[in-house]
Amino acid sequence: MSSFQDLIGHLQTNFSLDKNVRRQRRQKWKEKTLDKQVSAAKFAVSYSVWDGEELLEASIRQIRSQVDYINVVWQEKSWTGMPGNPNLKQELEDLQRQGLIDELIEYQSLCNETYQEPAKRQLGLDAAIRVGCNYFMTMDTDEFYVEEQFAQAKKFMIEGKIDHGFVLIKAYGSSPKKQWIHSEMMPNQVPFFTRIELDSNIDRDMSYPYIADPSRKIVMRKGARFMLIPGIAMHHMTYVRRNLAQKMKASSAAHIFERSGVSGEELVRKIDLQSSAVEDQFDLLPLMEQWKE
């Protein structure tokens, strides 16, 4: 009787072990399949640039290994006709020679036209479609992602068959060590990657499930899946600038600042007082020291 019970116990142990082995094999197969799907997809990012170019290289370096194609849509003058950095084109070409940028696209700004951003971002989207990309995101130079979170978020989208991803925003004051607690002036979410088709386009009037910058609203098809992706945030270095006064004056939200009667410097001081201390996880402080030279 005892030997029979021992036999049963032995079989149960082996069955349990076999079950665990099978589970582990299934999990490895699933991970390999997902990795292949992520590798097969082509991810594109388009930067919209006029000012803030001093942050562009640092921003790109956080995501370059995670995307297949990066273009920069740039302009010489602001929306109101203010001239920018005279060396901007040369600096962008330097980044292109380093392999950080794949394509440069010049946008001819229509001075005093108040809302051109969707048309400018559409140029970047059209270029991504032209080179055969499946997923697209538009960014500004002061936006940063943690690379590991970025990689996992891509997998999350593909595994969940998500068409439109969104992420939370963490905004900053005058320093990458000052994370803004109250960000009422900023949208709470920003579009992450969107799965794109040959005829994808940006429509500022598109109804979106989350609060989002209208210039980034890629048309949602009927039945499209959207989700706020967990475990990732876009770190917006909102007021980290070499020339803050220029940013405030040329911003598409300049009229808001003017109506408030608060100077840019005053506003940033208030934001800094409403900020919590965090680590400089993108190593921007040494870069900021160079701006003082």
C-alpha positions in Angstrom: 0.0 0.0 0.0 2.8 2.3 0.9 4.6 1.7 -2.3 1.4 2.4 -4.3 1.0 5.7 -2.5 4.6 6.5 -3.2 4.0 5.8 -6.8 1.0 8.1 -6.9 2.9 10.9 -5.1 5.8 10.5 -7.6 3.4 10.8 -10.6 1.7 13.8 -9.1 5.1 15.5 -8.5 6.2 14.8 -12.0 2.9 16.0 -13.5 3.2 19.2 -11.5 6.7 19.7 -12.7 5.7 19.0 -16.3 2.8 21.5 -16.0 5.2 24.2 -14.8 7.7 23.4 -17.6 4.8 23.6 -20.1 3.7 26.9 -18.6 7.2 28.3 -18.8 7.6 27.2 -22.4 4.3 28.7 -23.4 5.4 32.0 -21.8 8.7 32.0 -23.6 7.0 31.2 -26.9 4.6 34.1 -26.3 7.4 36.5 -25.5 9.4 35.5 -28.6 6.3 35.9 -30.7 5.6 39.4 -29.3 9.2 40.4 -29.8 9.0 39.3 -33.4 5.8 41.4 -33.9 7.5 44.4 -32.3 10.5 44.0 -34.6 8.4 43.6 -37.7 6.5 46.8 -37.0 8.0 50.1 -38.1 7.8 53.0 -35.6 8.2 56.6 -36.7 8.6 59.8 -34.7 8.3 63.3 -36.1 9.7 66.4 -34.2 8.1 69.8 -34.8 11.0 72.3 -34.4 11.3 76.1 -34.4 12.8 76.8 -31.0 14.0 74.6 -28.1 16.5 73.0 -30.4 19.0 73.0 -27.5 17.0 70.0 -26.1 16.5 68.1 -29.3 19.6 65.9 -29.3 19.0 64.8 -25.7 15.4 64.0 -26.4 16.2 62.0 -29.5 18.9 60.0 -27.8 16.4 58.7 -25.3 14.3 57.0 -28.0 16.6 56.6 -31.1 17.2 52.8 -30.5 13.5 52.3 -30.1 12.3 53.8 -33.4 13.0 53.0 -37.0 12.6 56.5 -38.5 12.8 60.0 -37.2 12.1 63.2 -39.1 12.2 66.8 -38.1 9.8 69.3 -39.5 11.5 72.7 -39.0 10.8 76.3 -39.7 12.9 79.5 -39.8 10.2 81.8 -38.4 7.6 81.4 -35.6 3.9 81.5 -36.2 4.0 85.2 -35.7 7.0 85.8 -38.0 9.7 86.0 -35.3 13.1 84.8 -36.6 14.6 81.9 -34.8 18.2 80.6 -34.5 20.0 81.5 -37.7 22.1 78.3 -37.3 19.1 76.0 -36.9 19.4 74.3 -40.3 23.1 73.7 -39.8 22.6 72.2 -36.3 19.9 69.9 -37.6 22.1 68.8 -40.4 24.8 68.0 -37.9 22.4 65.7 -36.0 21.4 64.1 -39.3 25.0 63.3 -40.1 25.3 61.6 -36.7 22.4 59.4 -37.6 20.0 60.8 -35.0 17.7 62.2 -37.7 16.7 60.4 -40.8 15.0 63.2 -42.7 14.7 67.0 -42.5 11.5 68.7 -43.8 11.3 72.5 -44.0 7.9 74.0 -43.2 7.1 77.4 -44.7 5.4 79.2 -41.9 2.5 81.5 -42.9 3.1 84.5 -40.7 0.2 85.6 -38.5 -1.8 82.5 -39.3 -2.8 81.5 -35.8 -3.2 77.7 -36.1 -0.7 76.0 -38.5 0.5 73.3 -36.2 -1.8 70.5 -37.6 -0.5 71.2 -41.1 3.1 71.2 -39.9 2.7 67.9 -38.0 0.8 66.4 -41.1 4.0 66.8 -43.1 5.8 64.6 -40.6 3.0 62.0 -40.7 3.0 62.0 -44.5 6.7 61.3 -44.6 6.3 58.4 -42.1 3.6 56.9 -44.4 5.8 57.3 -47.4 8.7 55.3 -45.9 6.3 52.5 -44.9 5.9 53.0 -41.1 3.1 51.4 -39.2 3.1 53.5 -36.0 3.5 57.2 -35.7 4.0 59.8 -33.0 4.6 63.5 -33.2 6.8 65.2 -30.5 8.3 68.6 -29.5 11.9 69.1 -28.6 11.2 69.4 -24.9 9.5 66.0 -24.5 11.4 63.1 -23.0 10.7 59.4 -22.4 12.5 56.8 -20.2 13.8 54.3 -22.8 12.8 51.1 -20.8 9.2 52.4 -20.3 9.1 53.4 -24.0 10.1 49.9 -25.1 7.5 48.2 -22.8 4.8 50.6 -24.0 5.4 49.6 -27.6 5.0 45.9 -26.7 1.9 46.7 -24.7 0.3 48.4 -27.7 1.1 45.5 -30.1 0.1 42.8 -27.6 -3.2 44.6 -26.9 -3.9 45.4 -30.5 -4.2 49.1 -29.5 -4.6 51.6 -32.4 -4.2 54.8 -30.4 -2.0 55.0 -27.3 -2.1 57.8 -24.8 0.3 58.5 -21.9 0.2 60.8 -18.9 2.2 64.0 -18.8 4.7 65.0 -16.1 5.5 68.7 -16.5 8.5 70.5 -15.2 9.4 74.1 -14.2 12.7 75.8 -14.7 14.8 72.7 -14.0 14.6 68.9 -14.7 14.7 68.5 -11.0 11.4 70.5 -10.5 8.4 68.4 -11.4 5.3 70.5 -11.5 2.6 69.3 -9.2 -0.2 71.5 -10.5 -0.3 71.5 -14.3 -3.7 73.0 -15.0 -2.4 74.8 -18.1 -1.3 71.5 -19.7 -3.3 68.7 -21.1 -3.3 65.7 -18.7 -2.5 63.2 -21.5 -0.6 63.2 -24.8 -1.0 60.9 -27.8 1.6 58.2 -27.9 1.9 56.0 -30.9 -1.0 55.6 -33.4 -1.3 52.8 -35.8 -1.4 54.5 -39.2 -2.8 53.7 -42.7 -2.0 55.1 -46.1 -4.6 57.8 -45.7 -4.1 58.7 -42.0 -4.5 62.4 -41.3 -4.6 64.9 -38.5 -7.9 66.6 -37.7 -7.9 69.2 -34.9 -11.7 68.9 -34.5 -11.6 65.1 -34.0 -13.4 64.0 -30.9 -10.9 62.2 -28.6 -11.4 60.1 -25.5 -8.7 61.9 -23.6 -7.7 65.6 -23.3 -5.1 66.1 -26.0 -3.3 68.8 -28.0 -5.6 69.3 -31.0 -2.6 69.5 -33.4 -1.8 65.8 -32.6 -5.3 64.3 -33.2 -5.0 61.6 -35.8 -8.4 60.6 -37.1 -9.8 57.6 -35.3 -11.5 55.0 -37.4 -14.7 53.3 -36.3 -13.9 50.5 -34.0 -10.4 51.7 -33.3 -9.0 50.6 -29.9 -7.5 53.3 -27.7 -6.0 53.1 -24.2 -4.1 55.1 -21.6 -0.9 53.1 -21.4 0.2 52.2 -17.9 3.7 52.4 -16.6 4.9 55.3 -18.8 4.8 59.1 -18.8 6.0 61.8 -21.1 8.3 64.1 -19.2 7.6 67.6 -20.5 10.5 70.1 -19.9 8.0 72.8 -20.3 10.1 75.7 -19.1 13.6 74.3 -19.4 15.0 76.6 -22.0 18.1 78.5 -23.0 15.9 81.5 -24.0 12.7 81.3 -22.0 11.5 84.8 -23.0 11.6 83.7 -26.7 9.5 80.6 -25.9 6.9 82.6 -24.0 6.6 85.3 -26.7 6.4 82.9 -29.7 4.3 80.2 -28.0 0.9 79.3 -29.6 -0.4 79.9 -26.1 1.1 83.4 -25.9 -2.3 85.1 -25.8 -3.0 83.2 -22.6 0.1 84.5 -21.0 -0.7 88.1 -22.2 -4.3 88.0 -20.8 -3.0 86.7 -17.4 -0.8 89.8 -17.1 2.0 87.6 -15.7 5.5 87.7 -17.1 7.1 84.4 -18.2 9.7 84.7 -15.4 7.0 85.3 -12.8 5.0 82.3 -14.1 7.9 80.0 -13.9 8.8 81.1 -10.4 5.2 80.3 -9.3 5.4 76.9 -11.0 8.8 76.2 -9.3 7.1 76.9 -6.0 4.4 74.3 -6.9 7.0 71.7 -7.8 8.4 68.6 -6.1 12.1 67.7 -6.1 13.0 64.8 -8.4 16.2 63.3 -9.9 17.6 64.7 -13.1 17.0 61.3 -14.8 17.8 62.7 -18.3 21.1 64.2 -17.3 20.1 67.7 -18.5 21.8 69.8 -15.8 25.3 69.6 -17.4 23.6 70.7 -20.7 22.0 73.7 -18.9 25.4 74.7 -17.5 26.7 74.9 -21.1 24.0 77.4 -21.9 25.4 79.8 -19.3 28.8 79.9 -21.1 
